[in-house]
Amino acid sequence: MPSCGELRATLADHGQAGWIDSRELRGGDPLWMEIQRAIEAASAYAVVISTDALQSKWVGKELRHALGLRDKRGKDKYPVIPLSLNGTKLGMLEEFFGEEPVYIPVTSDAGGVEAAMNAILVAMGKRDPADVPATPQPKAELLEELALETHGPEVPRAGRRAPRLSARPACL
């Protein structure tokens, strides 16, 4: 399962700072006051929806506070972004939003956070939606499509070198 630390590290790799209570707080700190302060200082709030999160009173408390800030500042100035881990739905937390929000799917597979990062950055207002492909294709299909575009339907003639294809498509 991707950890919040992995999410924070991947955001940092993309030039975005993240705050996680377990990394920022020490024993004896006033927990709720520090969490509130961090949520208020943030430019966006992402909540990872998992079965564990649905059981946590803290997730609901933090989400309610973040949604209050979103209502005060405006959706464009303070986005609240639900990240659906392995298809987990908001359940009772949906009531906090007032209407069902658009989820960003994140998988617990290796690279699952990185695969969702374009959509997360768009939701945060840090990347233009036009820069993100509408529907990512599996690598094998994309490479096959690139091969057809590069070579055409015919096989290159003997003696002519076929162009190399990247094994890692930029759009994924």
VMD Tcl script that builds the backbone (N, CA, C; Angstrom):
set m [mol new atoms 516]
animate dup $m
set s [atomselect $m all]
$s set {name element resname resid chain x y z} {
  {N N MET 1 A 0.851 -1.174 0.000}
  {CA C MET 1 A 0.000 0.000 0.000}
  {C C MET 1 A 0.894 1.232 0.000}
  {N N PRO 2 A 0.586 2.224 -0.873}
  {CA C PRO 2 A 1.414 3.417 -0.854}
  {C C PRO 2 A 1.216 4.157 0.457}
  {N N SER 3 A 2.294 4.651 0.979}
  {CA C SER 3 A 2.210 5.371 2.243}
  {C C SER 3 A 2.078 6.861 1.980}
  {N N CYS 4 A 1.681 7.576 3.011}
  {CA C CYS 4 A 1.643 9.030 2.903}
  {C C CYS 4 A 3.055 9.560 2.669}
  {N N GLY 5 A 4.036 8.858 3.212}
  {CA C GLY 5 A 5.426 9.247 2.973}
  {C C GLY 5 A 5.791 9.144 1.502}
  {N N GLU 6 A 5.299 8.102 0.836}
  {CA C GLU 6 A 5.540 7.953 -0.602}
  {C C GLU 6 A 4.862 9.078 -1.372}
  {N N LEU 7 A 3.648 9.431 -0.973}
  {CA C LEU 7 A 2.940 10.543 -1.610}
  {C C LEU 7 A 3.723 11.840 -1.416}
  {N N ARG 8 A 4.187 12.077 -0.206}
  {CA C ARG 8 A 4.963 13.285 0.103}
  {C C ARG 8 A 6.247 13.317 -0.720}
  {N N ALA 9 A 6.955 12.203 -0.805}
  {CA C ALA 9 A 8.209 12.134 -1.559}
  {C C ALA 9 A 7.970 12.365 -3.050}
  {N N THR 10 A 6.906 11.794 -3.585}
  {CA C THR 10 A 6.609 11.967 -5.008}
  {C C THR 10 A 6.212 13.409 -5.297}
  {N N LEU 11 A 5.441 14.016 -4.402}
  {CA C LEU 11 A 5.129 15.440 -4.565}
  {C C LEU 11 A 6.415 16.268 -4.556}
  {N N ALA 12 A 7.316 15.956 -3.633}
  {CA C ALA 12 A 8.593 16.677 -3.555}
  {C C ALA 12 A 9.391 16.508 -4.845}
  {N N ASP 13 A 9.361 15.312 -5.419}
  {CA C ASP 13 A 10.044 15.073 -6.696}
  {C C ASP 13 A 9.494 15.973 -7.799}
  {N N HIS 14 A 8.247 16.404 -7.641}
  {CA C HIS 14 A 7.596 17.276 -8.619}
  {C C HIS 14 A 7.576 18.738 -8.149}
  {N N GLY 15 A 8.408 19.051 -7.158}
  {CA C GLY 15 A 8.555 20.436 -6.713}
  {C C GLY 15 A 7.463 20.947 -5.798}
  {N N GLN 16 A 6.703 20.049 -5.167}
  {CA C GLN 16 A 5.615 20.443 -4.283}
  {C C GLN 16 A 5.883 19.934 -2.873}
  {N N ALA 17 A 5.868 20.825 -1.913}
  {CA C ALA 17 A 6.094 20.434 -0.522}
  {C C ALA 17 A 4.847 19.759 0.038}
  {N N GLY 18 A 5.048 18.840 0.951}
  {CA C GLY 18 A 3.939 18.170 1.621}
  {C C GLY 18 A 4.179 18.164 3.122}
  {N N TRP 19 A 3.125 18.032 3.883}
  {CA C TRP 19 A 3.218 18.024 5.343}
  {C C TRP 19 A 2.530 16.771 5.841}
  {N N ILE 20 A 3.210 16.011 6.672}
  {CA C ILE 20 A 2.645 14.797 7.273}
  {C C ILE 20 A 2.888 14.884 8.771}
  {N N ASP 21 A 1.837 14.732 9.552}
  {CA C ASP 21 A 1.950 14.915 11.003}
  {C C ASP 21 A 3.015 14.037 11.633}
  {N N SER 22 A 3.142 12.788 11.192}
  {CA C SER 22 A 4.105 11.883 11.821}
  {C C SER 22 A 5.549 12.340 11.603}
  {N N ARG 23 A 5.803 13.146 10.579}
  {CA C ARG 23 A 7.155 13.642 10.318}
  {C C ARG 23 A 7.392 15.009 10.950}
  {N N GLU 24 A 6.337 15.743 11.209}
  {CA C GLU 24 A 6.475 17.125 11.640}
  {C C GLU 24 A 6.247 17.336 13.133}
  {N N LEU 25 A 5.536 16.432 13.781}
  {CA C LEU 25 A 5.180 16.624 15.187}
  {C C LEU 25 A 6.075 15.806 16.101}
  {N N ARG 26 A 6.236 16.306 17.309}
  {CA C ARG 26 A 7.023 15.592 18.331}
  {C C ARG 26 A 6.119 15.321 19.535}
  {N N GLY 27 A 6.548 14.414 20.366}
  {CA C GLY 27 A 5.809 14.120 21.585}
  {C C GLY 27 A 5.596 15.384 22.405}
  {N N GLY 28 A 4.386 15.585 22.871}
  {CA C GLY 28 A 4.056 16.747 23.680}
  {C C GLY 28 A 3.497 17.914 22.889}
  {N N ASP 29 A 3.620 17.887 21.543}
  {CA C ASP 29 A 3.052 18.970 20.730}
  {C C ASP 29 A 1.529 18.928 20.829}
  {N N PRO 30 A 0.881 20.086 20.775}
  {CA C PRO 30 A -0.585 20.121 20.780}
  {C C PRO 30 A -1.106 19.631 19.421}
  {N N LEU 31 A -1.505 18.382 19.372}
  {CA C LEU 31 A -1.804 17.681 18.136}
  {C C LEU 31 A -2.795 18.415 17.227}
  {N N TRP 32 A -4.013 18.637 17.701}
  {CA C TRP 32 A -5.041 19.205 16.825}
  {C C TRP 32 A -4.681 20.619 16.398}
  {N N MET 33 A -4.134 21.411 17.278}
  {CA C MET 33 A -3.764 22.781 16.928}
  {C C MET 33 A -2.695 22.786 15.823}
  {N N GLU 34 A -1.717 21.893 15.909}
  {CA C GLU 34 A -0.656 21.835 14.897}
  {C C GLU 34 A -1.202 21.323 13.559}
  {N N ILE 35 A -2.095 20.354 13.610}
  {CA C ILE 35 A -2.695 19.841 12.377}
  {C C ILE 35 A -3.534 20.930 11.719}
  {N N GLN 36 A -4.331 21.637 12.494}
  {CA C GLN 36 A -5.125 22.744 11.951}
  {C C GLN 36 A -4.227 23.784 11.291}
  {N N ARG 37 A -3.163 24.142 11.978}
  {CA C ARG 37 A -2.236 25.147 11.459}
  {C C ARG 37 A -1.646 24.694 10.124}
  {N N ALA 38 A -1.274 23.435 10.027}
  {CA C ALA 38 A -0.702 22.913 8.787}
  {C C ALA 38 A -1.734 22.890 7.656}
  {N N ILE 39 A -2.951 22.507 7.956}
  {CA C ILE 39 A -4.008 22.496 6.941}
  {C C ILE 39 A -4.274 23.914 6.459}
  {N N GLU 40 A -4.290 24.868 7.366}
  {CA C GLU 40 A -4.543 26.265 7.004}
  {C C GLU 40 A -3.396 26.872 6.204}
  {N N ALA 41 A -2.174 26.428 6.447}
  {CA C ALA 41 A -1.011 26.964 5.733}
  {C C ALA 41 A -0.853 26.340 4.339}
  {N N ALA 42 A -1.526 25.244 4.095}
  {CA C ALA 42 A -1.391 24.532 2.824}
  {C C ALA 42 A -2.145 25.250 1.706}
  {N N SER 43 A -1.741 24.965 0.471}
  {CA C SER 43 A -2.446 25.517 -0.686}
  {C C SER 43 A -3.481 24.529 -1.222}
  {N N ALA 44 A -3.455 23.296 -0.740}
  {CA C ALA 44 A -4.406 22.250 -1.137}
  {C C ALA 44 A -4.380 21.166 -0.067}
  {N N TYR 45 A -5.427 20.336 -0.072}
  {CA C TYR 45 A -5.518 19.246 0.896}
  {C C TYR 45 A -5.888 17.982 0.137}
  {N N ALA 46 A -5.075 16.945 0.284}
  {CA C ALA 46 A -5.375 15.646 -0.326}
  {C C ALA 46 A -5.680 14.658 0.778}
  {N N VAL 47 A -6.752 13.911 0.596}
  {CA C VAL 47 A -7.117 12.886 1.563}
  {C C VAL 47 A -7.069 11.537 0.856}
  {N N VAL 48 A -6.275 10.608 1.404}
  {CA C VAL 48 A -6.175 9.265 0.847}
  {C C VAL 48 A -7.317 8.443 1.434}
  {N N ILE 49 A -8.240 8.039 0.573}
  {CA C ILE 49 A -9.397 7.266 1.004}
  {C C ILE 49 A -9.029 5.782 0.946}
  {N N SER 50 A -8.954 5.177 2.109}
  {CA C SER 50 A -8.654 3.754 2.239}
  {C C SER 50 A -9.601 3.181 3.277}
  {N N THR 51 A -9.602 1.879 3.432}
  {CA C THR 51 A -10.464 1.282 4.457}
  {C C THR 51 A -10.032 1.758 5.844}
  {N N ASP 52 A -8.730 1.939 6.056}
  {CA C ASP 52 A -8.255 2.464 7.340}
  {C C ASP 52 A -8.726 3.905 7.557}
  {N N ALA 53 A -8.666 4.714 6.507}
  {CA C ALA 53 A -9.086 6.110 6.626}
  {C C ALA 53 A -10.563 6.210 6.996}
  {N N LEU 54 A -11.374 5.314 6.452}
  {CA C LEU 54 A -12.807 5.345 6.744}
  {C C LEU 54 A -13.098 5.012 8.206}
  {N N GLN 55 A -12.157 4.365 8.887}
  {CA C GLN 55 A -12.327 4.013 10.296}
  {C C GLN 55 A -11.747 5.062 11.244}
  {N N SER 56 A -11.069 6.068 10.702}
  {CA C SER 56 A -10.347 7.038 11.520}
  {C C SER 56 A -11.178 8.275 11.822}
  {N N LYS 57 A -11.290 8.614 13.107}
  {CA C LYS 57 A -11.995 9.854 13.458}
  {C C LYS 57 A -11.169 11.061 13.030}
  {N N TRP 58 A -9.844 10.922 13.002}
  {CA C TRP 58 A -8.970 12.030 12.625}
  {C C TRP 58 A -9.144 12.425 11.171}
  {N N VAL 59 A -9.306 11.459 10.286}
  {CA C VAL 59 A -9.477 11.764 8.866}
  {C C VAL 59 A -10.731 12.610 8.681}
  {N N GLY 60 A -11.823 12.222 9.327}
  {CA C GLY 60 A -13.057 13.001 9.222}
  {C C GLY 60 A -12.901 14.402 9.792}
  {N N LYS 61 A -12.233 14.513 10.908}
  {CA C LYS 61 A -12.020 15.813 11.556}
  {C C LYS 61 A -11.171 16.727 10.667}
  {N N GLU 62 A -10.086 16.186 10.132}
  {CA C GLU 62 A -9.215 16.965 9.247}
  {C C GLU 62 A -9.940 17.344 7.954}
  {N N LEU 63 A -10.673 16.390 7.368}
  {CA C LEU 63 A -11.401 16.645 6.134}
  {C C LEU 63 A -12.446 17.732 6.339}
  {N N ARG 64 A -13.165 17.671 7.431}
  {CA C ARG 64 A -14.177 18.697 7.725}
  {C C ARG 64 A -13.514 20.075 7.808}
  {N N HIS 65 A -12.353 20.167 8.470}
  {CA C HIS 65 A -11.645 21.440 8.591}
  {C C HIS 65 A -11.180 21.935 7.209}
  {N N ALA 66 A -10.616 21.034 6.401}
  {CA C ALA 66 A -10.146 21.411 5.068}
  {C C ALA 66 A -11.306 21.872 4.181}
  {N N LEU 67 A -12.434 21.199 4.255}
  {CA C LEU 67 A -13.595 21.598 3.446}
  {C C LEU 67 A -14.137 22.952 3.885}
  {N N GLY 68 A -14.055 23.249 5.176}
  {CA C GLY 68 A -14.447 24.580 5.658}
  {C C GLY 68 A -13.556 25.660 5.061}
  {N N LEU 69 A -12.264 25.389 4.984}
  {CA C LEU 69 A -11.334 26.341 4.359}
  {C C LEU 69 A -11.622 26.485 2.869}
  {N N ARG 70 A -11.916 25.368 2.218}
  {CA C ARG 70 A -12.255 25.420 0.791}
  {C C ARG 70 A -13.475 26.290 0.555}
  {N N ASP 71 A -14.485 26.158 1.442}
  {CA C ASP 71 A -15.694 26.963 1.302}
  {C C ASP 71 A -15.404 28.449 1.500}
  {N N LYS 72 A -14.494 28.776 2.412}
  {CA C LYS 72 A -14.134 30.181 2.658}
  {C C LYS 72 A -13.284 30.758 1.542}
  {N N ARG 73 A -12.283 29.995 1.103}
  {CA C ARG 73 A -11.311 30.503 0.120}
  {C C ARG 73 A -11.759 30.323 -1.326}
  {N N GLY 74 A -12.590 29.313 -1.564}
  {CA C GLY 74 A -13.010 28.987 -2.930}
  {C C GLY 74 A -12.326 27.727 -3.420}
  {N N LYS 75 A -13.033 26.966 -4.243}
  {CA C LYS 75 A -12.524 25.682 -4.735}
  {C C LYS 75 A -11.238 25.825 -5.538}
  {N N ASP 76 A -11.109 26.909 -6.294}
  {CA C ASP 76 A -9.903 27.099 -7.104}
  {C C ASP 76 A -8.704 27.509 -6.272}
  {N N LYS 77 A -8.945 28.172 -5.160}
  {CA C LYS 77 A -7.842 28.652 -4.316}
  {C C LYS 77 A -7.411 27.613 -3.272}
  {N N TYR 78 A -8.311 26.704 -2.913}
  {CA C TYR 78 A -7.983 25.688 -1.917}
  {C C TYR 78 A -8.694 24.380 -2.281}
  {N N PRO 79 A -8.113 23.626 -3.227}
  {CA C PRO 79 A -8.754 22.363 -3.614}
  {C C PRO 79 A -8.618 21.296 -2.531}
  {N N VAL 80 A -9.677 20.525 -2.363}
  {CA C VAL 80 A -9.668 19.359 -1.486}
  {C C VAL 80 A -9.809 18.152 -2.410}
  {N N ILE 81 A -8.785 17.305 -2.397}
  {CA C ILE 81 A -8.639 16.276 -3.415}
  {C C ILE 81 A -8.735 14.884 -2.789}
  {N N PRO 82 A -9.801 14.127 -3.104}
  {CA C PRO 82 A -9.879 12.748 -2.614}
  {C C PRO 82 A -9.089 11.806 -3.522}
  {N N LEU 83 A -8.170 11.067 -2.924}
  {CA C LEU 83 A -7.385 10.062 -3.636}
  {C C LEU 83 A -7.939 8.698 -3.246}
  {N N SER 84 A -8.521 8.009 -4.189}
  {CA C SER 84 A -9.164 6.726 -3.926}
  {C C SER 84 A -8.141 5.606 -4.038}
  {N N LEU 85 A -7.758 5.046 -2.899}
  {CA C LEU 85 A -6.772 3.967 -2.879}
  {C C LEU 85 A -7.447 2.653 -3.256}
  {N N ASN 86 A -7.002 2.082 -4.355}
  {CA C ASN 86 A -7.509 0.790 -4.842}
  {C C ASN 86 A -9.028 0.756 -4.963}
  {N N GLY 87 A -9.605 1.870 -5.399}
  {CA C GLY 87 A -11.045 1.923 -5.653}
  {C C GLY 87 A -11.916 2.152 -4.436}
  {N N THR 88 A -11.330 2.465 -3.282}
  {CA C THR 88 A -12.120 2.707 -2.073}
  {C C THR 88 A -12.976 3.954 -2.278}
  {N N LYS 89 A -14.240 3.868 -1.955}
  {CA C LYS 89 A -15.168 4.999 -2.074}
  {C C LYS 89 A -15.215 5.784 -0.767}
  {N N LEU 90 A -15.715 6.998 -0.852}
  {CA C LEU 90 A -15.772 7.873 0.323}
  {C C LEU 90 A -16.680 7.368 1.430}
  {N N GLY 91 A -17.695 6.611 1.092}
  {CA C GLY 91 A -18.607 6.132 2.125}
  {C C GLY 91 A -19.224 7.299 2.881}
  {N N MET 92 A -19.186 7.241 4.207}
  {CA C MET 92 A -19.771 8.293 5.054}
  {C C MET 92 A -19.111 9.657 4.841}
  {N N LEU 93 A -17.836 9.671 4.448}
  {CA C LEU 93 A -17.136 10.941 4.256}
  {C C LEU 93 A -17.711 11.751 3.096}
  {N N GLU 94 A -18.455 11.086 2.211}
  {CA C GLU 94 A -19.089 11.795 1.096}
  {C C GLU 94 A -20.033 12.882 1.596}
  {N N GLU 95 A -20.649 12.655 2.742}
  {CA C GLU 95 A -21.566 13.647 3.319}
  {C C GLU 95 A -20.871 14.972 3.596}
  {N N PHE 96 A -19.584 14.940 3.912}
  {CA C PHE 96 A -18.841 16.173 4.175}
  {C C PHE 96 A -18.738 17.034 2.922}
  {N N PHE 97 A -18.630 16.391 1.755}
  {CA C PHE 97 A -18.473 17.124 0.502}
  {C C PHE 97 A -19.781 17.739 0.021}
  {N N GLY 98 A -20.911 17.198 0.428}
  {CA C GLY 98 A -22.196 17.709 -0.034}
  {C C GLY 98 A -22.639 17.057 -1.332}
  {N N GLU 99 A -21.701 16.733 -2.189}
  {CA C GLU 99 A -21.975 16.004 -3.428}
  {C C GLU 99 A -20.760 15.130 -3.702}
  {N N GLU 100 A -20.950 14.091 -4.490}
  {CA C GLU 100 A -19.833 13.176 -4.738}
  {C C GLU 100 A -18.756 13.881 -5.560}
  {N N PRO 101 A -17.546 13.945 -5.038}
  {CA C PRO 101 A -16.465 14.594 -5.787}
  {C C PRO 101 A -15.838 13.633 -6.794}
  {N N VAL 102 A -15.067 14.183 -7.704}
  {CA C VAL 102 A -14.306 13.364 -8.641}
  {C C VAL 102 A -13.087 12.831 -7.894}
  {N N TYR 103 A -12.935 11.529 -7.914}
  {CA C TYR 103 A -11.804 10.879 -7.263}
  {C C TYR 103 A -10.615 10.844 -8.201}
  {N N ILE 104 A -9.437 10.779 -7.635}
  {CA C ILE 104 A -8.242 10.439 -8.392}
  {C C ILE 104 A -7.844 9.042 -7.928}
  {N N PRO 105 A -7.855 8.076 -8.840}
  {CA C PRO 105 A -7.495 6.716 -8.438}
  {C C PRO 105 A -5.987 6.582 -8.204}
  {N N VAL 106 A -5.637 5.914 -7.122}
  {CA C VAL 106 A -4.249 5.595 -6.789}
  {C C VAL 106 A -4.224 4.119 -6.440}
  {N N THR 107 A -3.248 3.403 -6.966}
  {CA C THR 107 A -3.157 1.985 -6.646}
  {C C THR 107 A -2.000 1.735 -5.692}
  {N N SER 108 A -2.070 0.602 -5.029}
  {CA C SER 108 A -1.003 0.214 -4.122}
  {C C SER 108 A 0.125 -0.504 -4.868}
  {N N ASP 109 A -0.031 -0.645 -6.181}
  {CA C ASP 109 A 1.021 -1.263 -6.984}
  {C C ASP 109 A 2.253 -0.368 -6.985}
  {N N ALA 110 A 3.392 -0.952 -7.272}
  {CA C ALA 110 A 4.616 -0.164 -7.403}
  {C C ALA 110 A 4.393 0.896 -8.483}
  {N N GLY 111 A 4.720 2.132 -8.174}
  {CA C GLY 111 A 4.542 3.224 -9.128}
  {C C GLY 111 A 3.134 3.784 -9.162}
  {N N GLY 112 A 2.254 3.325 -8.285}
  {CA C GLY 112 A 0.864 3.786 -8.289}
  {C C GLY 112 A 0.712 5.267 -7.986}
  {N N VAL 113 A 1.517 5.776 -7.070}
  {CA C VAL 113 A 1.454 7.210 -6.736}
  {C C VAL 113 A 1.980 8.027 -7.905}
  {N N GLU 114 A 3.094 7.612 -8.474}
  {CA C GLU 114 A 3.671 8.340 -9.615}
  {C C GLU 114 A 2.698 8.363 -10.784}
  {N N ALA 115 A 2.003 7.260 -11.025}
  {CA C ALA 115 A 1.042 7.187 -12.127}
  {C C ALA 115 A -0.112 8.170 -11.938}
  {N N ALA 116 A -0.453 8.482 -10.704}
  {CA C ALA 116 A -1.549 9.408 -10.414}
  {C C ALA 116 A -1.082 10.860 -10.316}
  {N N MET 117 A 0.217 11.096 -10.342}
  {CA C MET 117 A 0.753 12.419 -10.034}
  {C C MET 117 A 0.299 13.507 -11.003}
  {N N ASN 118 A 0.200 13.228 -12.300}
  {CA C ASN 118 A -0.278 14.258 -13.229}
  {C C ASN 118 A -1.663 14.744 -12.827}
  {N N ALA 119 A -2.555 13.810 -12.545}
  {CA C ALA 119 A -3.919 14.191 -12.159}
  {C C ALA 119 A -3.925 14.949 -10.837}
  {N N ILE 120 A -3.065 14.574 -9.907}
  {CA C ILE 120 A -2.987 15.270 -8.620}
  {C C ILE 120 A -2.493 16.701 -8.829}
  {N N LEU 121 A -1.464 16.867 -9.638}
  {CA C LEU 121 A -0.928 18.209 -9.906}
  {C C LEU 121 A -1.939 19.088 -10.638}
  {N N VAL 122 A -2.728 18.504 -11.530}
  {CA C VAL 122 A -3.796 19.261 -12.196}
  {C C VAL 122 A -4.833 19.697 -11.165}
  {N N ALA 123 A -5.239 18.782 -10.283}
  {CA C ALA 123 A -6.244 19.104 -9.253}
  {C C ALA 123 A -5.734 20.196 -8.315}
  {N N MET 124 A -4.414 20.216 -8.078}
  {CA C MET 124 A -3.821 21.240 -7.214}
  {C C MET 124 A -3.674 22.580 -7.937}
  {N N GLY 125 A -3.892 22.588 -9.236}
  {CA C GLY 125 A -3.708 23.806 -10.016}
  {C C GLY 125 A -2.248 24.067 -10.360}
  {N N LYS 126 A -1.398 23.056 -10.256}
  {CA C LYS 126 A 0.039 23.198 -10.515}
  {C C LYS 126 A 0.419 22.761 -11.928}
  {N N ARG 127 A -0.501 22.157 -12.647}
  {CA C ARG 127 A -0.247 21.704 -14.005}
  {C C ARG 127 A -1.503 21.947 -14.821}
  {N N ASP 128 A -1.332 22.311 -16.070}
  {CA C ASP 128 A -2.438 22.575 -16.983}
  {C C ASP 128 A -3.070 21.250 -17.424}
  {N N PRO 129 A -4.398 21.145 -17.372}
  {CA C PRO 129 A -5.047 19.892 -17.797}
  {C C PRO 129 A -4.699 19.492 -19.225}
  {N N ALA 130 A -4.399 20.466 -20.084}
  {CA C ALA 130 A -4.053 20.150 -21.470}
  {C C ALA 130 A -2.739 19.392 -21.564}
  {N N ASP 131 A -1.913 19.456 -20.516}
  {CA C ASP 131 A -0.632 18.760 -20.509}
  {C C ASP 131 A -0.767 17.288 -20.139}
  {N N VAL 132 A -1.952 16.865 -19.758}
  {CA C VAL 132 A -2.171 15.501 -19.268}
  {C C VAL 132 A -3.046 14.748 -20.254}
  {N N PRO 133 A -2.637 13.558 -20.681}
  {CA C PRO 133 A -3.472 12.785 -21.595}
  {C C PRO 133 A -4.788 12.400 -20.934}
  {N N ALA 134 A -5.866 12.384 -21.727}
  {CA C ALA 134 A -7.198 12.094 -21.194}
  {C C ALA 134 A -7.290 10.681 -20.643}
  {N N THR 135 A -6.836 9.708 -21.387}
  {CA C THR 135 A -6.912 8.324 -20.947}
  {C C THR 135 A -5.567 7.663 -21.149}
  {N N PRO 136 A -4.845 7.393 -20.060}
  {CA C PRO 136 A -3.563 6.731 -20.245}
  {C C PRO 136 A -3.751 5.334 -20.815}
  {N N GLN 137 A -2.850 4.953 -21.714}
  {CA C GLN 137 A -2.905 3.634 -22.312}
  {C C GLN 137 A -1.841 2.762 -21.670}
  {N N PRO 138 A -2.084 1.455 -21.613}
  {CA C PRO 138 A -1.026 0.561 -21.142}
  {C C PRO 138 A 0.201 0.698 -22.046}
  {N N LYS 139 A 1.376 0.508 -21.476}
  {CA C LYS 139 A 2.616 0.720 -22.224}
  {C C LYS 139 A 2.674 -0.103 -23.506}
  {N N ALA 140 A 2.272 -1.357 -23.458}
  {CA C ALA 140 A 2.364 -2.218 -24.645}
  {C C ALA 140 A 1.519 -1.655 -25.779}
  {N N GLU 141 A 0.290 -1.202 -25.482}
  {CA C GLU 141 A -0.573 -0.627 -26.515}
  {C C GLU 141 A 0.025 0.652 -27.061}
  {N N LEU 142 A 0.583 1.482 -26.205}
  {CA C LEU 142 A 1.154 2.749 -26.631}
  {C C LEU 142 A 2.382 2.512 -27.501}
  {N N LEU 143 A 3.232 1.565 -27.111}
  {CA C LEU 143 A 4.414 1.265 -27.911}
  {C C LEU 143 A 4.015 0.724 -29.273}
  {N N GLU 144 A 2.983 -0.111 -29.317}
  {CA C GLU 144 A 2.503 -0.634 -30.593}
  {C C GLU 144 A 1.990 0.504 -31.461}
  {N N GLU 145 A 1.235 1.436 -30.858}
  {CA C GLU 145 A 0.718 2.581 -31.589}
  {C C GLU 145 A 1.867 3.452 -32.096}
  {N N LEU 146 A 2.883 3.679 -31.257}
  {CA C LEU 146 A 4.038 4.457 -31.675}
  {C C LEU 146 A 4.772 3.764 -32.817}
  {N N ALA 147 A 4.882 2.441 -32.747}
  {CA C ALA 147 A 5.562 1.696 -33.799}
  {C C ALA 147 A 4.817 1.852 -35.126}
  {N N LEU 148 A 3.487 1.796 -35.094}
  {CA C LEU 148 A 2.706 1.974 -36.318}
  {C C LEU 148 A 2.874 3.371 -36.864}
  {N N GLU 149 A 2.874 4.382 -35.985}
  {CA C GLU 149 A 3.048 5.755 -36.439}
  {C C GLU 149 A 4.449 5.972 -36.999}
  {N N THR 150 A 5.440 5.357 -36.391}
  {CA C THR 150 A 6.815 5.560 -36.809}
  {C C THR 150 A 7.126 4.808 -38.100}
  {N N HIS 151 A 6.705 3.543 -38.167}
  {CA C HIS 151 A 7.051 2.701 -39.301}
  {C C HIS 151 A 5.972 2.678 -40.369}
  {N N GLY 152 A 4.771 3.048 -40.030}
  {CA C GLY 152 A 3.667 2.861 -40.960}
  {C C GLY 152 A 3.287 1.391 -40.965}
  {N N PRO 153 A 2.331 1.014 -41.803}
  {CA C PRO 153 A 1.892 -0.375 -41.803}
  {C C PRO 153 A 2.924 -1.333 -42.405}
  {N N GLU 154 A 3.896 -0.793 -43.169}
  {CA C GLU 154 A 4.870 -1.685 -43.790}
  {C C GLU 154 A 6.086 -1.863 -42.896}
  {N N VAL 155 A 6.842 -2.900 -43.161}
  {CA C VAL 155 A 8.079 -3.186 -42.450}
  {C C VAL 155 A 9.185 -2.394 -43.136}
  {N N PRO 156 A 10.119 -1.798 -42.380}
  {CA C PRO 156 A 11.207 -1.053 -43.027}
  {C C PRO 156 A 12.003 -1.954 -43.960}
  {N N ARG 157 A 12.433 -1.369 -45.091}
  {CA C ARG 157 A 13.208 -2.133 -46.065}
  {C C ARG 157 A 14.561 -2.508 -45.489}
  {N N ALA 158 A 15.114 -3.585 -46.003}
  {CA C ALA 158 A 16.439 -4.029 -45.564}
  {C C ALA 158 A 17.443 -2.920 -45.839}
  {N N GLY 159 A 18.365 -2.733 -44.934}
  {CA C GLY 159 A 19.370 -1.703 -45.098}
  {C C GLY 159 A 18.965 -0.374 -44.486}
  {N N ARG 160 A 17.652 -0.122 -44.286}
  {CA C ARG 160 A 17.198 1.110 -43.654}
  {C C ARG 160 A 16.986 0.828 -42.183}
  {N N ARG 161 A 17.613 1.616 -41.339}
  {CA C ARG 161 A 17.498 1.416 -39.900}
  {C C ARG 161 A 16.168 1.916 -39.379}
  {N N ALA 162 A 15.477 1.109 -38.605}
  {CA C ALA 162 A 14.207 1.532 -37.996}
  {C C ALA 162 A 14.503 2.469 -36.838}
  {N N PRO 163 A 13.713 3.537 -36.654}
  {CA C PRO 163 A 13.926 4.438 -35.521}
  {C C PRO 163 A 13.731 3.705 -34.197}
  {N N ARG 164 A 14.478 4.119 -33.172}
  {CA C ARG 164 A 14.328 3.519 -31.841}
  {C C ARG 164 A 13.127 4.135 -31.138}
  {N N LEU 165 A 12.452 3.323 -30.363}
  {CA C LEU 165 A 11.323 3.785 -29.568}
  {C C LEU 165 A 11.713 3.769 -28.105}
  {N N SER 166 A 11.232 4.722 -27.394}
  {CA C SER 166 A 11.489 4.768 -25.964}
  {C C SER 166 A 10.675 3.677 -25.282}
  {N N ALA 167 A 11.281 3.008 -24.332}
  {CA C ALA 167 A 10.557 1.973 -23.579}
  {C C ALA 167 A 9.677 2.598 -22.522}
  {N N ARG 168 A 9.850 3.904 -22.271}
  {CA C ARG 168 A 9.085 4.575 -21.237}
  {C C ARG 168 A 8.363 5.772 -21.849}
  {N N PRO 169 A 7.096 5.612 -22.262}
  {CA C PRO 169 A 6.362 6.725 -22.854}
  {C C PRO 169 A 6.263 7.896 -21.882}
  {N N ALA 170 A 6.421 9.092 -22.397}
  {CA C ALA 170 A 6.407 10.286 -21.571}
  {C C ALA 170 A 5.038 10.580 -20.991}
  {N N CYS 171 A 3.971 10.076 -21.629}
  {CA C CYS 171 A 2.637 10.453 -21.180}
  {C C CYS 171 A 2.126 9.617 -20.022}
  {N N LEU 172 A 2.838 8.577 -19.610}
  {CA C LEU 172 A 2.341 7.748 -18.507}
  {C C LEU 172 A 2.806 8.260 -17.184}
}
mol reanalyze $m
mol bondsrecalc $m
mol representation Tube
mol addrep $m
